Amino acid sequence: MRRPEFSDLDAFVAIVRHRNFRRAARERGVSASTLSQSVRDLEERLGVRLLNRTTRSVTPTEAGERLAARLQPIFSEMNEALDEVNGFRDTPTGTLRLNVPGAAQPILAPLAARFLEHHPGIRLEITVDNNFVDVFAEGFDAGIRYDESLALDMIALPIGPAQRYAIVASPDHVRRHGAPERPEDLLTRPCIRHRFLSGAMLPWEFEKEGQMVKIDAEAVLVTNSPDIAIRAAEDGLGWYATFETFVSPSIAAGRLVETLQSWCPYFPGPSLYYPSRRHMPAPLRAFIDFIRAGSGAD
């Protein structure tokens, strides 16, 4: 038996961990076809099948399970050792993978350039994803979310200022239909709703003087695109609820007007959340230190 290549073993462990070629490839910064070839080379060298592949799943064989069980702690310890050394560099190197919702883009975008200026050896990968996914199972180092329910082994670090929702429509729509005076009035008004790719369509939440109201309004338009929704609101189609920062330019330009402001209080901004563990990759540690130092407020 020819001794297998180290890179092929590493690729195999990543695939078993994710049970998915695409996610493993994204973690390693290569193509899925490259990983598939690595596994084929490994199986050829060992003379045994390690993975069962179908169009919908990737599962290890019994031999693959046993090999992965022995290799995973070895690779984990090795990666931790290398990252500890990396932390002693003046400028840590490596890739930092973040999963963020679309609403956090205006906050994260100005941080990205400043962070990379401080750490030119780090490569930053940002994936915008509004779905409710396990970002760590997807191969990301950290996530940014609003009011996330965190597991016990997670830490949340505030990364942006308080924000609020705005309920908006075009001036022409208000002239034709009038402005709602209470949240319940939206139940009888044309509305534009956002649906996540997961299929979830969250109700609109309002609060005033301790009173909470949730409105699940009928929609004349449902979309997962804020751009389409905002344009539809500007064109007079109906009322739309979204982050104030998304529609402030349209409000300032007179294309949209806001209502129910007293029912839309500020709420905490987004937080960076990441696993609570003894070891942390050097790029993630650098980003956390960058945020804690207040560099985002420069």
C-alpha positions in Angstrom: 0.0 0.0 0.0 1.3 3.4 -1.0 1.4 5.9 1.9 -1.5 8.4 1.3 -0.9 12.1 0.8 -1.4 14.3 3.8 -3.6 16.7 1.9 -5.9 13.8 0.8 -6.3 12.8 4.4 -7.2 16.3 5.4 -9.7 16.6 2.6 -11.3 13.3 3.7 -11.7 14.4 7.3 -13.3 17.7 6.2 -15.9 15.8 4.0 -16.8 13.4 6.8 -17.2 16.3 9.2 -19.6 18.2 6.9 -21.1 15.2 5.2 -21.2 17.5 2.2 -18.6 18.2 -0.5 -19.7 21.8 -1.1 -19.5 22.8 2.5 -16.1 21.1 3.0 -14.8 22.7 -0.2 -15.9 26.2 1.0 -14.1 25.6 4.4 -10.9 24.6 2.6 -11.1 27.3 -0.1 -11.1 24.8 -3.0 -13.6 23.4 -5.5 -15.8 20.4 -4.7 -14.4 18.6 -7.7 -10.9 19.0 -6.2 -12.0 17.4 -3.0 -13.8 14.6 -4.8 -10.5 13.9 -6.7 -8.6 13.9 -3.4 -10.9 11.2 -2.0 -10.7 9.1 -5.1 -6.9 9.3 -4.9 -7.0 8.3 -1.2 -9.3 5.4 -1.8 -7.0 4.2 -4.6 -4.0 4.3 -2.4 -5.7 2.5 0.4 -7.5 0.1 -1.8 -10.8 0.5 0.1 -14.0 2.6 -0.4 -14.2 5.3 2.3 -17.4 7.2 1.2 -20.8 6.3 -0.2 -21.8 9.0 -2.6 -25.3 9.7 -3.9 -26.8 12.8 -5.6 -28.3 13.7 -2.2 -25.8 12.6 0.5 -22.3 11.7 1.4 -21.8 9.1 4.1 -18.7 7.3 5.2 -18.5 3.5 4.9 -17.5 1.5 8.0 -13.9 1.8 7.0 -14.3 5.5 6.4 -16.0 6.0 9.9 -13.1 4.2 11.6 -10.4 6.1 9.7 -12.1 9.5 10.4 -12.5 8.7 14.1 -8.8 8.2 14.4 -7.8 11.1 12.2 -10.1 13.8 13.5 -8.5 14.4 16.9 -5.1 14.3 15.3 -6.0 17.0 12.7 -7.8 19.0 15.4 -4.7 19.1 17.7 -2.4 19.8 14.8 -4.6 22.8 13.6 -4.7 24.2 17.1 -0.9 23.9 17.4 -0.4 25.8 14.2 -2.9 28.5 15.1 -1.2 29.0 18.5 2.0 29.7 16.6 0.1 31.9 14.2 -1.0 34.0 17.1 2.5 35.0 17.9 3.0 36.6 14.4 2.8 40.4 14.2 0.1 39.9 11.6 -1.9 36.6 11.9 -2.6 34.8 8.6 -5.5 32.6 7.4 -9.1 32.9 6.4 -11.9 34.2 8.5 -15.4 33.1 7.3 -18.4 35.0 8.5 -22.1 34.4 7.9 -24.2 37.5 8.1 -27.8 38.6 7.5 -28.6 41.2 4.8 -29.6 43.7 7.5 -26.1 43.7 9.0 -24.4 44.6 5.7 -24.4 48.4 6.3 -22.7 47.8 9.7 -20.2 45.2 8.6 -19.2 46.7 5.2 -17.2 49.7 6.7 -15.5 47.4 9.2 -14.2 45.0 6.6 -11.7 47.4 4.9 -10.4 48.7 8.2 -9.9 45.2 9.6 -8.0 44.0 6.6 -5.9 47.2 6.7 -4.9 46.2 10.2 -4.3 42.5 9.2 -3.1 42.2 5.6 -2.3 38.5 6.1 -5.9 37.6 6.7 -8.4 36.8 4.0 -12.0 37.7 4.8 -14.9 35.7 3.4 -18.4 37.1 4.0 -21.5 35.2 3.0 -24.9 37.0 3.2 -27.6 34.6 4.3 -30.9 35.5 5.8 -31.8 31.9 6.5 -31.8 30.3 10.0 -28.9 27.9 9.6 -26.3 26.4 11.8 -23.4 28.6 10.6 -20.8 26.4 12.2 -22.1 23.2 10.6 -21.9 25.1 7.3 -18.1 25.7 7.9 -18.2 29.3 9.1 -16.0 30.6 11.9 -18.6 33.0 13.3 -22.0 34.5 12.6 -23.7 37.9 12.9 -27.3 37.8 14.0 -29.9 40.0 15.8 -31.2 38.8 19.1 -30.0 35.3 18.5 -30.9 32.6 20.9 -27.5 31.2 21.8 -26.5 27.8 22.9 -24.6 27.5 26.2 -21.3 27.2 24.5 -21.7 30.4 22.4 -20.5 34.0 23.1 -22.2 37.1 21.7 -20.2 40.3 21.1 -22.2 43.5 20.2 -21.0 44.7 16.8 -23.3 47.6 15.9 -25.6 50.3 17.3 -29.2 50.0 18.2 -31.6 49.9 15.3 -35.4 50.1 14.7 -37.9 49.0 12.1 -39.8 51.5 9.9 -43.3 51.1 8.5 -43.3 52.9 5.1 -45.4 53.6 2.0 -45.3 56.1 -0.8 -46.9 59.5 -0.3 -49.4 58.7 -3.1 -50.4 55.5 -1.3 -51.1 57.5 1.9 -53.2 60.0 0.0 -55.3 57.2 -1.6 -55.6 54.9 1.5 -54.7 57.0 4.5 -52.1 56.2 7.2 -52.8 53.6 9.8 -53.2 55.0 13.4 -52.6 51.7 15.2 -50.7 48.5 14.2 -54.1 46.6 13.9 -55.0 49.0 11.0 -52.5 47.2 8.8 -54.7 44.1 8.8 -57.0 46.0 6.4 -54.3 47.7 4.3 -52.3 46.5 1.3 -48.9 45.2 2.6 -45.7 44.0 1.2 -44.1 41.1 3.2 -40.7 39.4 3.3 -40.4 35.6 3.1 -37.1 33.9 4.0 -35.8 31.2 1.7 -36.6 28.7 4.4 -40.2 29.6 3.9 -40.7 31.5 7.1 -42.6 34.8 7.0 -42.3 36.5 10.4 -45.1 38.7 11.8 -44.5 42.4 12.2 -43.9 43.2 15.9 -44.8 46.5 17.6 -44.3 47.8 21.1 -45.6 50.9 23.0 -45.7 51.6 26.7 -45.2 47.9 27.5 -47.9 46.7 25.1 -46.7 44.2 22.5 -48.6 43.7 19.2 -47.9 41.1 16.5 -49.4 41.7 13.1 -49.6 38.9 10.4 -51.0 41.1 7.6 -52.2 39.8 4.3 -49.7 40.6 1.5 -50.3 41.8 -2.0 -46.6 41.1 -2.7 -44.3 38.6 -1.0 -40.6 38.6 -1.8 -37.2 37.7 -0.3 -35.6 40.8 -2.0 -35.6 44.0 0.0 -34.8 45.9 -3.2 -37.9 44.7 -4.9 -40.0 45.4 -1.8 -38.7 48.9 -1.4 -39.3 49.7 -5.1 -42.8 48.3 -4.8 -43.5 50.5 -1.8 -42.1 53.5 -3.6 -44.4 52.7 -6.5 -47.5 52.8 -4.2 -48.2 49.1 -3.8 -48.6 49.1 -0.1 -47.0 49.3 3.4 -43.6 47.6 4.0 -41.8 47.0 7.3 -38.0 46.9 7.2 -34.9 48.2 8.9 -34.9 52.0 9.1 -31.4 52.2 7.6 -32.6 50.4 4.4 -35.3 53.0 3.7 -33.8 56.2 5.2 -32.5 57.4 1.7 -36.0 57.0 0.3 -37.6 58.8 3.2 -35.1 61.6 2.9 -35.8 61.9 -0.9 -39.6 62.0 -0.3 -40.3 58.7 -2.1 -41.5 57.0 1.1 -43.2 58.3 4.3 -43.1 56.6 7.7 -46.0 55.9 10.1 -46.5 54.3 13.6 -43.1 55.7 14.7 -44.1 55.5 18.4 -44.8 51.8 18.0 -41.4 51.1 16.5 -38.8 51.4 19.4 -35.1 50.8 19.1 -33.8 47.4 19.7 -30.2 46.0 20.2 -28.0 46.0 17.2 -26.4 42.8 15.8 -23.9 40.7 17.6 -20.9 38.6 16.5 -21.4 35.1 17.9 -18.9 32.4 18.1 -18.1 29.2 20.0 -16.8 29.4 23.6 -13.8 27.1 23.5 -10.3 26.9 24.7 -8.7 27.4 21.3 -9.8 30.0 18.7 -8.4 30.4 15.2 -6.0 33.3 15.0 -8.1 35.2 12.3 -11.2 35.1 14.5 -9.3 36.1 17.6 -7.9 39.1 15.6 -11.4 40.1 14.5 -12.7 39.9 18.0 -9.9 42.0 19.4 -10.5 44.5 16.6 -14.1 44.9 17.5 -13.4 45.1 21.3 -10.8 47.8 20.7 -13.5 49.9 19.2 -11.9 50.0 15.8 -15.3 49.8 14.2 -16.2 53.2 15.5 -13.2 55.0 14.0 
